[in-house]
């Protein structure tokens, strides 16, 4: 096989393997800035690789999922959450004969815009800035505007659309994007329970028997039940059957009350707003302390936009370190 034929063979194989509703690479709406095709990879495979190799993806390993600054090595981070979403989404896409490469690219990029300190950091930026903040919009901004020193990664329309619509509001225009939305929900509800059990916040036996009887008594059983329901009931759209969906909602309500609102699990979150507010205030008065690429954003889009981008890109540890360097007195060296 000649090198120049590898991509075209892959594109032809999609026509043989995937169902009619799949997003075929040859029918992509393309990139904002047209560029020559890769000789080996399809457009969605190329997008997946660009996301994996970008700086924002690497920073996910030091960003909180639920528990702030966990001491154990086994709690989820944004990176491990992203990998779990990707695995679940690919399983569903393959079972439904949809485009697994597009699904994977959307899954790997869906949380790149998340702030330090999880949703507490997102709420703080939303409340403290005039421009507001939503992590799914920021994920697209990271990929279009912030990566590669402001050049962006020039991804395809379908990948960016799936990322933008992975959580609330309008659905993605591809079934592959909609898979990621469902896979995200399946992943986080189960690994948040798993982390909460590990932290001693709840135990598996606290989950109402009415729920476990239907969805399963372990993380693996619940994921299998939810994924199986999605695969068996997704005909023209991505969905669970009504019964399973109802028990999922019950499990989510249990998790919200027992974990997300639990004072033990969330005790440190009260400090997040103060850290974010302190950083915002400091950089508004000391803009030149930001890296040069953010000064360029300030010049073109306003100072608050640049500061928001800078803070949102920080890891938990880096945000705490910067805040401490600014506001915590240092011991004198004599």
C-alpha positions as a Markdown table, in Angstrom:
| # | Residue | x | y | z |
|---|---|---|---|---|
| 1 | Unk | 0.0 | 0.0 | 0.0 |
| 2 | Unk | 1.4 | 3.3 | -1.0 |
| 3 | Unk | 1.6 | 6.0 | 1.7 |
| 4 | Unk | -0.7 | 8.4 | -0.1 |
| 5 | Unk | -3.4 | 5.8 | -0.2 |
| 6 | Unk | -3.7 | 5.1 | 3.5 |
| 7 | Unk | -6.1 | 7.9 | 4.3 |
| 8 | Unk | -8.3 | 7.2 | 1.3 |
| 9 | Unk | -8.5 | 3.6 | 2.2 |
| 10 | Unk | -9.6 | 4.5 | 5.7 |
| 11 | Unk | -12.3 | 6.8 | 4.3 |
| 12 | Unk | -13.5 | 4.0 | 2.0 |
| 13 | Unk | -13.6 | 1.6 | 4.9 |
| 14 | Unk | -15.9 | 4.1 | 6.8 |
| 15 | Unk | -18.4 | 3.6 | 4.0 |
| 16 | Unk | -18.3 | -0.1 | 4.4 |
| 17 | Unk | -18.4 | -0.3 | 8.2 |
| 18 | Unk | -20.4 | 2.7 | 9.5 |
| 19 | Unk | -24.1 | 3.2 | 9.4 |
| 20 | Unk | -25.9 | 5.8 | 7.2 |
| 21 | Unk | -26.3 | 8.2 | 10.2 |
| 22 | Unk | -22.6 | 8.4 | 10.9 |
| 23 | Unk | -20.5 | 11.5 | 10.4 |
| 24 | Unk | -18.2 | 10.5 | 7.5 |
| 25 | Unk | -14.9 | 12.1 | 7.2 |
| 26 | Unk | -15.4 | 12.9 | 3.5 |
| 27 | Unk | -18.6 | 14.9 | 4.4 |
| 28 | Unk | -17.0 | 17.0 | 7.1 |
| 29 | Unk | -17.8 | 20.7 | 6.9 |
| 30 | Unk | -14.0 | 21.2 | 7.2 |
| 31 | Unk | -11.8 | 23.7 | 9.0 |
| 32 | Unk | -12.0 | 27.4 | 9.3 |
| 33 | Unk | -8.6 | 27.6 | 7.6 |
| 34 | Unk | -8.4 | 25.0 | 4.9 |
| 35 | Unk | -5.2 | 22.9 | 4.8 |
| 36 | Unk | -3.9 | 19.9 | 2.9 |
| 37 | Unk | -5.1 | 16.5 | 4.1 |
| 38 | Unk | -2.8 | 14.2 | 6.0 |
| 39 | Unk | -1.5 | 11.3 | 3.9 |
| 40 | Unk | -2.2 | 8.8 | 6.7 |
| 41 | Unk | -4.9 | 10.1 | 9.0 |
| 42 | Unk | -8.5 | 11.1 | 8.4 |
| 43 | Unk | -9.5 | 14.6 | 9.5 |
| 44 | Unk | -11.0 | 13.3 | 12.8 |
| 45 | Unk | -8.0 | 11.2 | 13.6 |
| 46 | Unk | -5.9 | 14.2 | 13.0 |
| 47 | Unk | -8.0 | 16.3 | 15.4 |
| 48 | Unk | -7.8 | 13.7 | 18.0 |
| 49 | Unk | -4.0 | 13.7 | 17.8 |
| 50 | Unk | -3.8 | 17.5 | 18.0 |
| 51 | Unk | -5.9 | 17.5 | 21.1 |
| 52 | Unk | -3.8 | 14.9 | 22.8 |
| 53 | Unk | -0.6 | 16.7 | 22.1 |
| 54 | Unk | -1.8 | 20.2 | 23.2 |
| 55 | Unk | -0.7 | 21.9 | 26.4 |
| 56 | Unk | -4.3 | 22.2 | 27.8 |
| 57 | Unk | -4.7 | 18.4 | 27.6 |
| 58 | Unk | -1.6 | 17.9 | 29.7 |
| 59 | Unk | -2.8 | 20.4 | 32.4 |
| 60 | Unk | -5.9 | 18.3 | 33.0 |
| 61 | Unk | -3.9 | 15.9 | 35.1 |
| 62 | Unk | -3.6 | 18.6 | 37.8 |
| 63 | Unk | -7.2 | 19.9 | 37.7 |
| 64 | Unk | -9.8 | 18.9 | 40.2 |
| 65 | Unk | -12.8 | 16.7 | 39.3 |
| 66 | Unk | -14.8 | 16.7 | 42.6 |
| 67 | Unk | -12.5 | 16.6 | 45.6 |
| 68 | Unk | -10.1 | 19.6 | 45.9 |
| 69 | Unk | -6.5 | 18.7 | 46.3 |
| 70 | Unk | -7.0 | 15.1 | 47.2 |
| 71 | Unk | -4.1 | 13.3 | 48.9 |
| 72 | Unk | -4.7 | 9.8 | 47.5 |
| 73 | Unk | -3.4 | 8.9 | 44.1 |
| 74 | Unk | -6.6 | 7.2 | 43.2 |
| 75 | Unk | -9.1 | 10.1 | 43.1 |
| 76 | Unk | -10.1 | 11.2 | 39.6 |
| 77 | Unk | -8.7 | 14.3 | 38.0 |
| 78 | Unk | -10.0 | 16.0 | 34.9 |
| 79 | Unk | -7.6 | 13.9 | 32.9 |
| 80 | Unk | -8.7 | 10.6 | 34.2 |
| 81 | Unk | -12.3 | 11.7 | 33.9 |
| 82 | Unk | -11.7 | 12.6 | 30.2 |
| 83 | Unk | -10.1 | 9.2 | 29.5 |
| 84 | Unk | -13.1 | 7.4 | 31.1 |
| 85 | Unk | -15.5 | 9.5 | 29.0 |
| 86 | Unk | -13.5 | 8.6 | 25.9 |
| 87 | Unk | -13.6 | 4.9 | 26.7 |
| 88 | Unk | -17.4 | 4.8 | 27.3 |
| 89 | Unk | -18.1 | 7.0 | 24.3 |
| 90 | Unk | -16.0 | 4.8 | 22.0 |
| 91 | Unk | -17.7 | 1.7 | 23.2 |
| 92 | Unk | -21.1 | 3.2 | 22.4 |
| 93 | Unk | -20.0 | 4.6 | 19.0 |
| 94 | Unk | -18.5 | 1.3 | 17.9 |
| 95 | Unk | -21.7 | -0.6 | 18.9 |
| 96 | Unk | -23.8 | 1.8 | 17.0 |
| 97 | Unk | -21.5 | 1.8 | 14.0 |
| 98 | Unk | -20.9 | 5.5 | 14.3 |
| 99 | Unk | -17.6 | 7.3 | 13.7 |
| 100 | Unk | -15.4 | 6.3 | 16.6 |
| 101 | Unk | -12.6 | 8.7 | 15.7 |
| 102 | Unk | -14.9 | 11.7 | 15.8 |
| 103 | Unk | -16.4 | 10.5 | 19.0 |
| 104 | Unk | -13.0 | 10.1 | 20.6 |
| 105 | Unk | -11.8 | 13.6 | 19.5 |
| 106 | Unk | -14.9 | 15.2 | 21.0 |
| 107 | Unk | -14.5 | 13.3 | 24.2 |
| 108 | Unk | -10.8 | 14.1 | 24.6 |
| 109 | Unk | -11.4 | 17.8 | 24.1 |
| 110 | Unk | -14.7 | 18.3 | 26.0 |
| 111 | Unk | -13.2 | 19.5 | 29.3 |
| 112 | Unk | -10.1 | 21.4 | 28.1 |
| 113 | Unk | -11.7 | 24.7 | 29.2 |
| 114 | Unk | -12.4 | 23.7 | 32.8 |
| 115 | Unk | -11.0 | 25.9 | 35.5 |
| 116 | Unk | -8.9 | 25.0 | 38.5 |
| 117 | Unk | -11.0 | 23.8 | 41.5 |
| 118 | Unk | -13.7 | 22.1 | 39.4 |
| 119 | Unk | -17.1 | 23.5 | 39.2 |
| 120 | Unk | -16.4 | 25.8 | 42.2 |
| 121 | Unk | -13.8 | 27.6 | 40.1 |
| 122 | Unk | -16.2 | 27.8 | 37.2 |
| 123 | Unk | -18.9 | 29.3 | 39.4 |
| 124 | Unk | -16.5 | 31.8 | 40.8 |
| 125 | Unk | -15.4 | 33.0 | 37.4 |
| 126 | Unk | -19.0 | 33.2 | 36.2 |
| 127 | Unk | -20.0 | 35.3 | 39.2 |
| 128 | Unk | -17.0 | 37.5 | 39.4 |
| 129 | Unk | -16.6 | 38.6 | 35.7 |
| 130 | Unk | -18.8 | 40.7 | 33.5 |
| 131 | Unk | -18.3 | 38.4 | 30.6 |
| 132 | Unk | -19.4 | 35.3 | 32.5 |
| 133 | Unk | -17.9 | 31.9 | 32.1 |
| 134 | Unk | -19.0 | 28.4 | 30.9 |
| 135 | Unk | -16.4 | 25.6 | 30.6 |
| 136 | Unk | -17.8 | 24.2 | 27.4 |
| 137 | Unk | -17.5 | 27.6 | 25.7 |
| 138 | Unk | -14.0 | 27.9 | 27.1 |
| 139 | Unk | -13.1 | 24.5 | 25.8 |
| 140 | Unk | -13.8 | 25.7 | 22.3 |
| 141 | Unk | -12.0 | 28.9 | 22.9 |
| 142 | Unk | -8.9 | 27.0 | 24.1 |
| 143 | Unk | -8.9 | 25.0 | 20.8 |
| 144 | Unk | -9.7 | 27.9 | 18.5 |
| 145 | Unk | -7.9 | 30.9 | 20.2 |
| 146 | Unk | -5.5 | 30.0 | 23.0 |
| 147 | Unk | -3.5 | 26.9 | 21.9 |
| 148 | Unk | -0.3 | 27.3 | 19.8 |
| 149 | Unk | 0.4 | 30.8 | 21.0 |
| 150 | Unk | -2.9 | 32.1 | 19.9 |
| 151 | Unk | -3.1 | 30.3 | 16.5 |
| 152 | Unk | -5.5 | 27.6 | 17.7 |
| 153 | Unk | -5.5 | 24.0 | 16.5 |
| 154 | Unk | -7.8 | 24.6 | 13.5 |
| 155 | Unk | -10.0 | 21.6 | 14.2 |
| 156 | Unk | -13.0 | 20.5 | 12.1 |
| 157 | Unk | -16.5 | 21.9 | 12.6 |
| 158 | Unk | -17.9 | 18.6 | 13.9 |
| 159 | Unk | -15.3 | 18.2 | 16.7 |
| 160 | Unk | -15.8 | 21.8 | 17.9 |
| 161 | Unk | -19.6 | 21.5 | 17.7 |
| 162 | Unk | -19.6 | 18.3 | 19.8 |
| 163 | Unk | -17.4 | 19.9 | 22.4 |
| 164 | Unk | -19.6 | 23.1 | 22.6 |
| 165 | Unk | -22.8 | 21.1 | 23.1 |
| 166 | Unk | -21.5 | 18.4 | 25.4 |
| 167 | Unk | -23.3 | 19.4 | 28.5 |
| 168 | Unk | -26.4 | 21.7 | 28.3 |
| 169 | Unk | -28.7 | 23.4 | 25.9 |
| 170 | Unk | -28.8 | 22.6 | 22.2 |
| 171 | Unk | -27.7 | 19.1 | 21.1 |
| 172 | Unk | -24.7 | 18.5 | 19.0 |
| 173 | Unk | -25.4 | 18.3 | 15.3 |
| 174 | Unk | -23.8 | 14.8 | 15.0 |
| 175 | Unk | -24.8 | 11.6 | 16.8 |
| 176 | Unk | -21.1 | 11.2 | 17.7 |
| 177 | Unk | -21.3 | 14.5 | 19.6 |
| 178 | Unk | -24.4 | 13.4 | 21.4 |
| 179 | Unk | -22.8 | 10.2 | 22.4 |
| 180 | Unk | -20.1 | 12.2 | 24.3 |
| 181 | Unk | -22.9 | 14.1 | 26.1 |
| 182 | Unk | -24.3 | 10.8 | 27.3 |
| 183 | Unk | -21.0 | 9.2 | 28.1 |
| 184 | Unk | -20.0 | 12.2 | 30.2 |
| 185 | Unk | -23.1 | 11.7 | 32.3 |
| 186 | Unk | -22.5 | 8.0 | 32.7 |
| 187 | Unk | -18.9 | 8.5 | 33.6 |
| 188 | Unk | -19.1 | 11.3 | 36.1 |
| 189 | Unk | -22.0 | 9.9 | 38.1 |
| 190 | Unk | -20.3 | 6.6 | 38.6 |
| 191 | Unk | -16.8 | 7.8 | 39.3 |
| 192 | Unk | -18.0 | 10.6 | 41.6 |
| 193 | Unk | -19.8 | 7.9 | 43.6 |
| 194 | Unk | -16.6 | 5.8 | 43.5 |
| 195 | Unk | -14.5 | 8.7 | 44.8 |
| 196 | Unk | -17.0 | 9.6 | 47.5 |
| 197 | Unk | -16.9 | 6.0 | 48.8 |
| 198 | Unk | -13.1 | 6.1 | 48.8 |
| 199 | Unk | -13.2 | 9.3 | 50.7 |
| 200 | Unk | -15.6 | 7.9 | 53.3 |
| 201 | Unk | -18.3 | 10.4 | 52.5 |
| 202 | Unk | -20.8 | 7.7 | 51.6 |
| 203 | Unk | -20.7 | 3.9 | 51.3 |
| 204 | Unk | -22.1 | 1.7 | 48.5 |
| 205 | Unk | -24.9 | 0.6 | 50.9 |
| 206 | Unk | -26.1 | 4.2 | 51.2 |
| 207 | Unk | -27.4 | 4.1 | 47.6 |
| 208 | Unk | -31.1 | 3.3 | 47.8 |
| 209 | Unk | -31.8 | -0.4 | 47.1 |
| 210 | Unk | -34.5 | 0.7 | 44.7 |
| 211 | Unk | -31.8 | 2.2 | 42.4 |
| 212 | Unk | -29.2 | -0.5 | 42.8 |
| 213 | Unk | -31.7 | -3.2 | 42.1 |
| 214 | Unk | -32.2 | -1.8 | 38.6 |
| 215 | Unk | -28.8 | -0.1 | 37.7 |
| 216 | Unk | -26.5 | -2.5 | 39.6 |
| 217 | Unk | -24.7 | -2.7 | 42.9 |
| 218 | Unk | -21.2 | -1.8 | 41.7 |
| 219 | Unk | -19.7 | 0.9 | 39.5 |
| 220 | Unk | -19.0 | -1.6 | 36.7 |
| 221 | Unk | -22.6 | -3.0 | 36.8 |
| 222 | Unk | -24.1 | 0.5 | 36.7 |
| 223 | Unk | -21.9 | 1.6 | 33.8 |
| 224 | Unk | -22.8 | -1.6 | 31.9 |
| 225 | Unk | -26.5 | -1.1 | 32.5 |
| 226 | Unk | -26.5 | 2.5 | 31.3 |
| 227 | Unk | -24.3 | 1.8 | 28.3 |
| 228 | Unk | -26.4 | -1.2 | 27.3 |
| 229 | Unk | -29.6 | 0.9 | 27.5 |
| 230 | Unk | -28.1 | 3.6 | 25.3 |
| 231 | Unk | -26.9 | 1.1 | 22.7 |
| 232 | Unk | -30.2 | -0.7 | 22.6 |
| 233 | Unk | -32.4 | 2.4 | 22.5 |
| 234 | Unk | -30.5 | 4.8 | 20.3 |
| 235 | Unk | -32.4 | 4.8 | 17.0 |
| 236 | Unk | -32.1 | 8.1 | 15.3 |
| 237 | Unk | -31.0 | 9.8 | 18.5 |
| 238 | Unk | -28.8 | 8.9 | 21.5 |
| 239 | Unk | -30.9 | 7.9 | 24.5 |
| 240 | Unk | -31.7 | 5.5 | 27.2 |
| 241 | Unk | -35.0 | 3.7 | 27.7 |
| 242 | Unk | -37.4 | 5.7 | 30.0 |
| 243 | Unk | -37.1 | 3.3 | 32.9 |
| 244 | Unk | -33.3 | 3.3 | 33.0 |
| 245 | Unk | -33.3 | 7.1 | 32.5 |
| 246 | Unk | -35.6 | 7.5 | 35.4 |
| 247 | Unk | -33.4 | 5.5 | 37.7 |
| 248 | Unk | -30.4 | 7.5 | 36.5 |
| 249 | Unk | -32.1 | 10.7 | 37.5 |
| 250 | Unk | -32.8 | 9.2 | 40.9 |
| 251 | Unk | -29.2 | 8.2 | 41.3 |
| 252 | Unk | -28.1 | 11.7 | 40.3 |
| 253 | Unk | -30.4 | 13.3 | 42.9 |
| 254 | Unk | -29.0 | 11.0 | 45.5 |
| 255 | Unk | -25.4 | 12.0 | 44.5 |
| 256 | Unk | -26.3 | 15.7 | 44.5 |
| 257 | Unk | -27.7 | 15.6 | 48.0 |
| 258 | Unk | -25.2 | 13.1 | 49.5 |
| 259 | Unk | -21.9 | 14.2 | 47.8 |
| 260 | Unk | -22.2 | 17.5 | 45.9 |
| 261 | Unk | -23.8 | 19.3 | 48.8 |
| 262 | Unk | -22.0 | 17.3 | 51.5 |
| 263 | Unk | -20.1 | 19.7 | 53.9 |
| 264 | Unk | -17.3 | 17.2 | 54.3 |
| 265 | Unk | -16.7 | 16.7 | 50.6 |
| 266 | Unk | -17.0 | 20.3 | 49.7 |
| 267 | Unk | -15.6 | 22.1 | 52.8 |
| 268 | Unk | -12.6 | 23.5 | 51.0 |
| 269 | Unk | -14.8 | 25.0 | 48.2 |
| 270 | Unk | -15.6 | 28.0 | 50.3 |
| 271 | Unk | -12.0 | 29.2 | 49.8 |
| 272 | Unk | -12.2 | 29.0 | 46.0 |
| 273 | Unk | -14.1 | 32.2 | 45.4 |
| 274 | Unk | -11.6 | 34.1 | 47.5 |
| 275 | Unk | -8.6 | 32.8 | 45.6 |
| 276 | Unk | -10.2 | 33.5 | 42.2 |
| 277 | Unk | -11.3 | 37.0 | 43.3 |
| 278 | Unk | -7.8 | 37.7 | 44.6 |
| 279 | Unk | -6.2 | 36.6 | 41.3 |
| 280 | Unk | -8.7 | 38.7 | 39.3 |
| 281 | Unk | -8.1 | 41.8 | 41.4 |
| 282 | Unk | -4.3 | 41.4 | 41.3 |
| 283 | Unk | -4.0 | 41.0 | 37.5 |
| 284 | Unk | -6.4 | 43.9 | 36.8 |
| 285 | Unk | -3.9 | 46.1 | 38.6 |
| 286 | Unk | -0.8 | 44.2 | 37.4 |
| 287 | Unk | -1.6 | 43.1 | 33.9 |
| 288 | Unk | 2.1 | 43.1 | 32.9 |
| 289 | Unk | 2.7 | 40.2 | 35.3 |
| 290 | Unk | 0.8 | 37.9 | 32.9 |
| 291 | Unk | 2.6 | 36.0 | 30.2 |
| 292 | Unk | 3.0 | 37.9 | 26.9 |
| 293 | Unk | 0.3 | 35.9 | 25.0 |
| 294 | Unk | -2.3 | 37.1 | 27.4 |
| 295 | Unk | -1.2 | 40.7 | 27.0 |
| 296 | Unk | -2.0 | 40.3 | 23.3 |
| 297 | Unk | -5.5 | 39.1 | 24.2 |
| 298 | Unk | -5.9 | 42.0 | 26.5 |
| 299 | Unk | -5.1 | 44.4 | 23.7 |
| 300 | Unk | -7.5 | 42.8 | 21.2 |
| 301 | Unk | -10.3 | 41.6 | 23.4 |
| 302 | Unk | -10.0 | 43.4 | 26.7 |
| 303 | Unk | -8.2 | 42.9 | 30.0 |
| 304 | Unk | -10.9 | 40.9 | 31.8 |
| 305 | Unk | -11.1 | 38.5 | 28.9 |
| 306 | Unk | -7.3 | 37.9 | 29.1 |
| 307 | Unk | -7.3 | 37.5 | 32.9 |
| 308 | Unk | -10.2 | 35.0 | 32.6 |
| 309 | Unk | -8.3 | 33.0 | 30.0 |
| 310 | Unk | -5.2 | 33.0 | 32.2 |
| 311 | Unk | -6.9 | 31.9 | 35.4 |
| 312 | Unk | -9.1 | 29.3 | 33.7 |
| 313 | Unk | -6.0 | 27.7 | 32.3 |
| 314 | Unk | -4.3 | 27.3 | 35.6 |
| 315 | Unk | -4.1 | 24.0 | 37.4 |
| 316 | Unk | -5.2 | 23.8 | 41.1 |
| 317 | Unk | -1.6 | 23.7 | 42.3 |
| 318 | Unk | -0.5 | 26.6 | 40.1 |
| 319 | Unk | -3.4 | 28.8 | 41.1 |
| 320 | Unk | -2.7 | 28.2 | 44.8 |
| 321 | Unk | 1.0 | 28.8 | 44.3 |
| 322 | Unk | 0.4 | 32.1 | 42.5 |
| 323 | Unk | -2.1 | 33.3 | 45.1 |
| 324 | Unk | 0.3 | 32.4 | 47.9 |
| 325 | Unk | 3.2 | 34.3 | 46.2 |
| 326 | Unk | 1.0 | 37.4 | 45.9 |
| 327 | Unk | -0.8 | 37.5 | 49.2 |
| 328 | Unk | 1.0 | 35.3 | 51.8 |
| 329 | Unk | 3.9 | 37.1 | 53.5 |
| 330 | Unk | 7.3 | 35.4 | 53.2 |
| 331 | Unk | 9.8 | 34.9 | 56.0 |
| 332 | Unk | 12.7 | 37.3 | 56.0 |
| 333 | Unk | 16.1 | 36.0 | 55.0 |
| 334 | Unk | 18.7 | 37.3 | 57.4 |
